[in-house]
């Protein structure tokens, strides 16, 4: 039990730091509230799993996965793919906004080439 105390403290500190960074304001109030609640639930679950690692093994066996580490790997893969898809969607929206802004600037400030004789 005491031989794992250092890694447990480090992992809990890392999760708390990540939570504080991710809870910075941004987006609409509803989106921010949902993100904050979800983050707090995940933070509590992560700390619980660090303190009581046998629970993850029991949960993994209950859902038909051999080991808790495999279950965590599958969960992280799902989160990674969801994050990648969200990032792609946001990037497309930003690209569309930039294109629209560039078009509006071009229409408002046309630059005609100098006539050459």
C-alpha positions as CSV (number, residue, x, y, z in Angstrom):
1,X,0.0,0.0,0.0
2,X,2.6,2.5,1.1
3,X,5.0,1.6,-1.8
4,X,2.4,3.1,-4.3
5,X,1.8,6.3,-2.4
6,X,4.2,8.4,-4.4
7,X,2.7,7.4,-7.8
8,X,-0.8,7.9,-6.4
9,X,0.0,11.4,-5.2
10,X,1.6,12.3,-8.5
11,X,-1.3,11.0,-10.6
12,X,-3.9,12.8,-8.4
13,X,-2.0,16.0,-8.7
14,X,-1.7,15.7,-12.4
15,X,-5.5,15.1,-12.8
16,X,-6.2,18.1,-10.6
17,X,-3.9,20.3,-12.6
18,X,-5.4,19.1,-15.9
19,X,-8.9,19.8,-14.5
20,X,-8.0,23.3,-13.5
21,X,-6.5,24.1,-16.9
22,X,-9.5,22.6,-18.7
23,X,-12.0,24.5,-16.6
24,X,-10.9,27.9,-17.9
25,X,-13.8,29.9,-19.3
26,X,-14.6,29.5,-23.0
27,X,-17.7,28.9,-25.0
28,X,-21.4,29.4,-24.1
29,X,-22.6,29.2,-20.5
30,X,-24.4,25.9,-21.2
31,X,-21.3,24.3,-22.8
32,X,-19.1,25.5,-20.0
33,X,-21.5,24.1,-17.4
34,X,-21.7,20.7,-19.1
35,X,-17.9,20.6,-19.6
36,X,-17.3,21.5,-15.9
37,X,-19.7,18.9,-14.6
38,X,-18.3,16.2,-16.8
39,X,-14.8,17.1,-15.9
40,X,-15.6,17.0,-12.2
41,X,-17.2,13.6,-12.5
42,X,-14.2,12.3,-14.5
43,X,-11.8,13.8,-12.0
44,X,-13.6,12.1,-9.1
45,X,-13.6,8.8,-11.0
46,X,-9.9,9.1,-11.8
47,X,-9.0,9.8,-8.2
48,X,-11.2,7.0,-7.0
49,X,-9.6,4.6,-9.5
50,X,-6.1,5.7,-8.3
51,X,-6.9,5.2,-4.7
52,X,-8.8,1.9,-5.2
53,X,-7.2,0.3,-8.3
54,X,-9.0,-3.1,-7.7
55,X,-12.3,-1.4,-8.6
56,X,-11.1,-1.0,-12.2
57,X,-10.3,-4.7,-12.4
58,X,-13.7,-5.6,-11.0
59,X,-15.4,-3.3,-13.4
60,X,-13.4,-4.7,-16.4
61,X,-14.3,-8.2,-15.5
62,X,-18.0,-7.2,-15.1
63,X,-18.1,-5.9,-18.6
64,X,-16.2,-8.8,-20.1
65,X,-12.7,-7.3,-20.4
66,X,-9.8,-9.3,-18.9
67,X,-7.9,-6.6,-17.1
68,X,-8.5,-3.1,-15.8
69,X,-5.6,-1.7,-17.8
70,X,-7.3,-2.9,-21.0
71,X,-10.5,-1.3,-20.0
72,X,-8.7,2.0,-19.4
73,X,-7.0,1.7,-22.8
74,X,-10.3,1.2,-24.5
75,X,-11.8,4.2,-22.7
76,X,-8.8,6.4,-23.6
77,X,-9.1,5.4,-27.2
78,X,-12.8,6.4,-27.3
79,X,-11.9,9.8,-25.7
80,X,-9.1,10.3,-28.1
81,X,-11.2,9.6,-31.2
82,X,-14.0,11.8,-29.9
83,X,-11.5,14.6,-29.2
84,X,-10.0,14.2,-32.7
85,X,-13.5,14.4,-34.3
86,X,-14.4,17.5,-32.3
87,X,-11.1,19.2,-33.3
88,X,-11.7,18.5,-36.9
89,X,-15.2,19.9,-36.8
90,X,-14.0,23.0,-35.0
91,X,-11.1,23.4,-37.6
92,X,-13.6,23.2,-40.5
93,X,-15.8,25.8,-38.9
94,X,-12.8,28.1,-38.3
95,X,-11.7,27.6,-41.9
96,X,-15.2,28.6,-43.2
97,X,-15.1,31.7,-41.0
98,X,-11.7,32.7,-42.2
99,X,-12.8,32.3,-45.8
100,X,-16.0,34.3,-45.2
101,X,-14.0,37.1,-43.6
102,X,-11.4,37.1,-46.4
103,X,-14.2,37.4,-49.0
104,X,-15.8,40.3,-47.1
105,X,-12.5,42.2,-46.8
106,X,-11.8,41.6,-50.5
107,X,-15.2,43.0,-51.5
108,X,-14.9,46.1,-49.1
109,X,-11.3,46.9,-50.1
110,X,-10.8,46.0,-53.7
111,X,-7.3,46.6,-55.0
112,X,-7.2,47.1,-58.7
113,X,-4.0,46.7,-60.6
114,X,-2.3,49.8,-61.9
115,X,-2.9,50.3,-65.6
116,X,0.3,49.7,-67.7
117,X,0.7,51.2,-71.1
